[in-house]
Amino acid sequence: MLFNSIEYLLFLPVTFLVYWTWCSTAQSRRLCLLAASMVFYGWWDVRFLGLMWLTCLVGYVSALALEHSSGLRRKVVAAVGIALNLGVLGVFKYYDFFAQSFASLAGHFGLSCHPVMLAVVLPVGISFYTFQTVGYVVDVYRGEIKAERDVMLFAVFVSFFPQLVAGPIERARNLLPQFKVLRPFDRALATDGMRQMLWGLMKKMLLADNCAVQVDYVFQNYASLSAADLWLGAIYFAFQIYGDFSGYSDMAIGSAKLFGVKLMRNFDLPYFALSVQDFWRRWHISLMAWLRDYLYVPLGGSRCGNLKHWRNVLLVFLVSGLWHGANWTFVVWGLYHGLLLLSFVALLGRSGLDGSAQPLWHKVLGAAATFVSVLVGWVIFRSESLSDAVSYLAAMFHWQGALSLSCSRMPLLLIVALLLTEGLNRHKEHPLMLPARGLWQYGWARMVIYFLLFMATLWWGGEQQAFIYFQF
């Protein structure tokens, strides 16, 4: 079920009341969360539950086996556990893509190849819970955490519904301990959770869904539009995907707070980044941290020669691109960002302009160059094919014709409002964390303002769209 749906609006308060009213022990609360997570995930397709349970079982058994293994056997157990989970992900998400790509390549050499295609439906959120489970197995193998023996507790860790289908990709050492203890109800945390959910809903429905209509039109008709229109379409998509994904993350983090659970931050004002390095420290933080800890560092990170360091960076971004989807546009998008990051490192150093005593105009130029560079990547990401991406970019940089879109300029106003609001509140987890002074110190005034914001979101929100990252 979608966070911005009537079903979730009914599901969440019912789960909240059952959790805090009827569940008086840590075990009963875990059972409540597990049952709620099964309902939440099974709402799309009950068949998906079997695959998620398989991933959960492989991770659980692998970790227990690791604690009773040593030497070569321990390495084999870890490798098998990781390979099984990644293998399931590979079959469901990538088999048809690589089989079709191989057949096309063979055709270019005059060879006839007709591979068997699975044509299976991609289970929602499979990339997220697979990476979370694999990270757990690796942490147990490294000795950073102990294997969890309570199968229900481990199942809640894998399936916790607020972050199950689109992250953040959590670590066992952060999430598991929060489910083990019997926490008292924290009213301040729950209240802040509802505020953060409202902020996420506003970003999703007001910003992302209104941008989506314009983005779809531009990318479907780019061949007949001017360069100005294409730039505007690219900007709209940049804020559509930001409002969509960061809005989901805010709603996920806010939902978790209702149950006394704190999830990691997943976005930190990425479009205020001063360099590409800075952008990737702010965008999809949980995925990039996962790739850093479980791929980049084991490969040697930056503690090796330049050639190996460049290889490590490109490999990380190649995996990041593939993680996003089985399409060559995602692969090229990943490699583009890898090359882009290495270029920025060569120009600015590994720290970029972050925290440096650079003149203001240096930082403004850095932020502008970063945003334009990221914008080019979003065109590749959004295009249906590589040929569409090349044609779109060629037309975008061949300046001719004025802005001709007759569509609403409302998304532009919303983008400006978002940037101003987040910029002014950049030191807070979300902008609705306002200090209790002035009118804001009165509870009735806060409730009126929240209600008006919610009604404005419903009134001016765009046509309901599925969250972009559900497909990954």
N, C-alpha and C positions, 0 to 999 in steps of 0.2 A: 504494500500500500504506500501511496505517496505521502510525504510529510504535509503537503499542501492540499490534502483531500479531506472530505467529510468523514471518511472511514477512520483516518488517523485522529481527527478531532474528537471522535467518540472513543477510539481505542485507548488513547493515551490517558485520559482522566480515569477510565475504568481500571486500567492497570495500576495507575498511581494510588487509587483508593484501596484496591485489594492489597497492594504491596505494603502500605503503611498502616492499614486498619486491621487486616486479618492475619498478616504474617508477623509473628512475634519472635521468630528465631532466624538466625542467619541461614539455616538450611531451607526453611520454608520460603524465605525471600529469594533464595537462589532458584528454587522450584518455580516460584511465580515469574521470575524473569525469564527462565528457560521456556516455560509454557507460552509466555507472551511473545518471545522471540520466534517460536515455532509458528504461532498464528500470524505474526507479522510477515515472516518470510514465505510461509505457505500461501499467503494471500495471492501472490503472483501465480504460482503453480506448485501444487503439493509435491510433484515429482522432484522439484529442486531440493526438497528436504533430504532426500536420500543421498544426494551428492554431497551436501554440506555435512551430513553425518559421517559419510565415508572419509572426508577430509579430516574431520574431528577425530575419528577413531584412529586413523593412521598417525596423526600427530601425538595422540595420547599414548598409544602403544609404543611408538618409536622412542618417546622420551623415557618411558619406564624401562625399556630394553637398554637404553644408553646407561642408565644407572647401574645396570648389572653387567656391563661390558667394559673391556679395557683393550688397549693396544689396537691392533689391526681390526679386530672384531667391532670395536667401538666406532671406528671410521666407516666400516661397512654398514653398520646399523644406521648411522646418521645419513649416509649417502642414499641408502634404500628408502628411508623415510622421506627425505627431501625429494628424491626422484619420483616416488609414487605420487606425492601431492602435486608436484610440478607437471608430472605426466598426465594427470587428470585434467589440469588446466590446459595443457598443450593439446590434448585430444579434442576437448570441447571448444576451445577458442581458436586454435591455430591449424588443425589438421587440414581442413578444407582449403584454407588460404595457401598453405605451402604446397598442397597437392595440385591446386589449380595453377599456381605460379610455376611449378615444375612442368606441368603439361604445356603451358604457354611457351616456356623456354625451349622445350623439346620441339615444339612446332616450328620455332624459328630456324631450327637446324634440319627441318624436313622430316622429323620423326613423329610418328603417330603415338600418342599416349592418352589413355582414357582411364585415369585413376578412379577408384570407387570414392564417391563423395558421401560424407555422413549426413550433411544437411540437418544438423541438430540445432535446437534452440540454445542460444548462449544463456546459461543460468545467471540470473542477475547477481551482481556482486562477487562473482567467483574469484576475480583477481584480488579483491580486498581480503576475503577471509583465507584464501590460499597463502598469500604473503604473510598474513598475521600468524598462521599456523607454522609456516616454514621458519619464520623468525623465532618462534618459541622453541622449535627443535634445535636450531643452531645455538640458542642461548643455553639450553640444557647441555648440549655437546661441549660447549666452551666452559661449562662449570659456573656460569654466571647466575643461574637459578637452579633450584631443585625441581625434579619432575613432579608434577601434580598428580596425586593418587586419587583424589576425589573426582570421579568422572563427571559428576554433575557440575562441579565447580569449573572444570576445564571446558565443558560444553557451553556454559554461560560465557566464559571468556571468548570463545570462538564466535558465538551466535548473538551476543548482546545487541538487541535490535536497534538502538539509536545509531550505532556505527557499523552495522553488519554489511550493508549493501554499498556504501560509498565512503567508508572511513569516518574519522581518521584511522589509519592502520596503527593499532596500539601495540605496546610491548607488554609481555606477560608480567614483568617486574613492576609495572605501573598498575595494571588492571586487576590481576589476580588478587593481590592483597586487599583491594577495596571490596571484593565480594566475600572475603573470608570472615570479616568482622561484622558484628551487629551494630550498625551505626544508628545513633538517634536522629530523628528528623531535624534537618537544618533548614529552618524557615528562610533565612537570608539567602542560602545557596539556591533553594528552590525558587524563590522570588526572582533572583538574578537569572536563573535558568529560563523562566518564562519571558523575561525581558530579552534575553539573547535569542530565544525562539522567535519572538516578534520581529526583532531586527533581521534575522535570517529570512523570515517569511517576506518581509518588505523587499529585501534584495532579490529574492526569487521572483515574486509576483509582480512587483512594480518595475524593477529594472530588467531582469533577465527575460521575463515573458513578454514585455513590451518591445525589447530589442529583437527578440526572436523573429517576430513577424517581418521586420525590416531586413534582418539578416537573410532569411529564407528568400525573400524577393530578390535581393541583390545578387546572391550567389547563384540563383537559378537563371538570372537574366543578365549576368555580367557582360556578355558579349555585346549587348546593345546599350550599355550605360557608359557614362563619362568616367574619366579617371577620378574626378571629385566624388562621384557616387560610390566608386569602388573603395576609396579611402574611407568614406563614411561607413560603408558596409563593414569594412575590416574593423574599424573602431567600435561599431555596434557589437560585432562578435566578441571582441576583446572583453567588453563589459557584460555581454550576455553570459559568457562562460565563467567570468569572475563572479557575477551576481548569482549564477546558478550553483556553482560548486561551493563557493565560500558561504552562500546562503544555506546550502545543505549542511555544511560543516557547523555553522552556527546553530541550526536547528537540532543537529545531532548532539552537540555539546550541551545545548540548553536542555534537551530531553533527558540526557544522562544526569544532569544536575538535579532534576526532580527526584531521582532515586539516590541522591547523595554520592554520585559517581563523577569524578573529574577526568575528562578526556583531554588529551594534548591539543594545543592550538594547531590549526592546520593552515592558516593564512595570516600574514602579517603585512598588510598594505603593500602588495607586490607592485602596484603601479606607481609607487613612490620610490622604487628602487633606483639607485644611482649607477648601477652596472649590472651586467648579466649575472655575475657571481652573486650580487645582492638580490637580484630577482629570484634566483633559485634557492636562496635562504629564506625567502618569504612565500613562495608559491608551493602548494601541496607539500608542506613541510614534512608530514609523516612519511610520504613516499620517498622523498629525497633523503631523509634520514635513514630509512630502511636500505636504500641502495648504497648509501655511504657505508653503513656499518656491516652489511652482509655481502657487498660486492666490491666496492671501491677500496676499502681498507684491506680486505684479504688479498686483493690483487697487488697491494703495495702502495696504493694511494699516491701521494706525491713524494714518498720517501725512496725514490728510485730515479734513474736517469730520465732525461726529458722525453725520450721516445716511449718508454714504458708509461710514463705519466700521461702522455697524450693518448696512448692506447687505452689506459684505464678510464680516462674521461670519456672518450668516444664510446667505449663499451658500455659504460653506465648509461649514457644517453640513448644508445641504441636499444638497450633493454627497456629504458623508460618509454621509448617510442612504441616498441612492440607490446609492452604492458598495456598501453592505451587502446590497442586494437589491431586486428588482423587486416591491415591495409598498408600498402606501400607509402601512402601519405603519412602515416604515423611513423613509419621507419625513417623516412626522409626528414620529417619534423624533428625526430630525436637526434639524428646525425647533424642536422642544421644547428641545433642548439649546442651540441658538443663542440662543433667547429667555432661557433659564435663565442662560446665561453673561453675557448683557448685563445681566440683573437683578442678578447677583452683582457685576458690575463697577460698576453704579450704587450698590450698597450699600457695597462694600468697597474700591472702586478696582481698578485693573488688576492689582495685585500680590496682592490678597486679603489673607489673614493670614499669608502665607508669610514666614518669617524675621523677622517683626515682633516687637516687644517687647510683645505683647498678654498680658493675664492668661491663666492656664491655662484658666479657665472660658470665656473667649471662644473659645479654640481648640477646646475640647470641644464647645461649641455649634456652631461652624463645621463641625467634622467631622460632627456628627450631622445638621445641616441639609443638608450636602452628600450624605451617604449616603442620606437619605430622598428627596432630590430625584432622585438617580441611580436609586434604586429605582423611583420612579414611571416613569422613562424605560424601565427594563428591562421593566416590565409591557407598555408599548406595543410594545417591541421583540419580545417573546416571543409576543404575541397573534396569532392567525390573521387577524384582521381588526380594523378600527378600531372596529366596533360591539362586538366582544368586549372590546377594550381599555377602552372607555368603561364597559361594564357591570362589568368586573372592578374598575376603579378606583372606581366609584360604590359597589360593595359593600364594597370594602376600607376606604373612609373612612366608611361607615355602620356604626358600631361596634355590633354586637349578637352575642350568642352567644359562648361560650367556645371554646377550642381543642378541636376534635373529631377531629382526625386521629389515627387509630390506628396510623399507620405508625411505623417505626423512628425514634428520635431520634438515631441514629448520625451523620447529616449535621451536626446541631448541634454534637456533640462534635468532629467533624472541623473545622468552621468555627472553633471556639474554639481548637483546637490550631494551626490554620494562622495565625490572627491573632497568637497568642502567639509562635509560632516565627519568623514573619517580622518581628514587631515587635522581638523581642530581637536579631535579626540584620539589622536594617534598613540597616546600613552595608556589608553584603556583597552581592555579586552574587547569591548564593543561600545558603540556610542551611547547606548541607553543607560550606561553606568554613570548616571549624573549625580553630582554631590547633592546632599539634602539641604539645600539653601534656596531662599526665595520661594517661589510658588511650588517648587519641586519638593519642599520639605513636608507638604501636606499630603497625606495618603489619598484623600478624595481627589485632589488635583492630579496626582499621578495616574489614578485609575481613569479619570476623564481623558487625559492625554493619551494613555495606552489605547483606550477604546476608540478615540478618534483616529489614531494611527492605524488601528486594525480595520476600521470601517473604510478609511481612505485606501488601504491596500486592497480590500475587496472591490471597491468601487472603480479604482483606476488600474487595477491589476490586469495584465494581458490575458489572453486565452491560455488556459491551463496547458502547460507543457511538461513532459516527463523530464526528470533531471538528466542532464547530459551524461554524467559519469555513471549512471545506472548501466549503460551499455558496456562498461569496462569491468 
